[in-house]
Amino acid sequence: MATVSEPGIGALAELMVLDLSHYVAGAYCGKLLAAFGAEVIKIEAPGVGDGARQIGPFPDGNPDPEASALYLYLNTGKKGLTLDLASDGGATIFKELVAQADVLIENFAPGVMESMGLDYATLSAINPRLVMASISNFGQSGPYRDYRADTMVEMALSGQMYINGDPEREPLSSTGYQPSYQSALYAYSGIMAALIARDRDGKGQYVEISIQEAMASEHQFTLNGFTASGKIRMRSGNRYGSVHPTTILPCKAGEDGRPGLVSLGISDPTQYVLFLQLLDLSELLDDPKFSNPQLCAQNQVEFDALIRPWFMEHTADEIVHALQDNRIPAAFVNEVSDVLDDPQYEFRGFWKEIDHPVSGTRRYAGLPYHLTEAPPVYERANLLGEHTDEVLAGKLGYDEGRLAELHEGGVI
């Protein structure tokens, strides 16, 4: 396995984690634990594996369950074990592993673990120190418990969709799996809190995460604003609403010929004055329509028309550096290729190259937090069932005959 940073003793090196996750939410939580040294054992169905293995893109466009870009990113640093939990033998083996585990992560629909006899009450009786985290769309209770969901549903029900987009159009959702990633972060922090409590009290506990609640908790500014004022923050597109210029403006094309875009975030009066001075438009400060960011927001269409010529005379590179040199918030609107080449990420070593026997060497995002004494270690994702024999022999003492029997019976 390729390691791209020099490991010390991982901050979580003493932990054994059973990862029953599929797709995104639970898998990303397990990935974070593995990065800091926890032994994370990814448990998948024999022959099939995590459904994320079927989701592309794939290298050269050839579908391969061992080369899914989504799976490889979400499961770095884990050991792979295949196990048929629906079989008596598989459930027995799983319980034997639970007896040694510190943490269990699962994101099945509510009721699935219970239907297999693997609910927290059963597993905690086997291992009272177990911390079990369950991530689901709406939590383990409530009228929506069994509803189906995806990113669109979670964004809609959390209220986040309603405040995004152009005010003249329908609400706008985000793309990708953002609700799943956000809930994984809450699961990670909940697990860490439960482990600290276990050190104090000597017993584990159940950590329950609702993706809907995770998303609702992230725009408290909007919700708290409503409870305080009774006013609903309306969609404002790329504009902040109460102050301006906080927007995205086109500018002169760069050397590559691509149309330029610059994001502005000017809300402070001092920054506003500096901005107008830089554009040689200080006279606007004497105009009652533009004398401060709040009044500018009320006349933003007219204001944008006045500053647009200056933007169209300069490239994004010229504009961003000129504004930032004057302590004015501005940024490039990066395409994905720009993000990969951004000098800030490069300087901090954010992108990690990891080799994989099937997909080859690929770049992966690192972690946004850094521990000086126990830096994260980046290792490739597991092949399906790659460490099954190693784990069962090492953890449970199974000999070659027992392992062969289990393989033949389709249990592992």
Helices and strands as residue ranges (DSSP letters): E 16-19, H 25-35, E 39-44, G 51-54, G 59-61, H 69-74, E 79-82, H 88-98, E 103-106, H 112-115, H 120-126, E 131-136, H 151-158, G 161-163, H 178-201, E 206-210, H 211-216, G 217-219, H 220-229, E 246-251, E 260-265, H 269-278, G 282-286, H 293-298, H 300-312, H 316-325, E 330-332, H 336-341, H 343-347, E 351-354, E 362-365, H 388-396, H 400-408
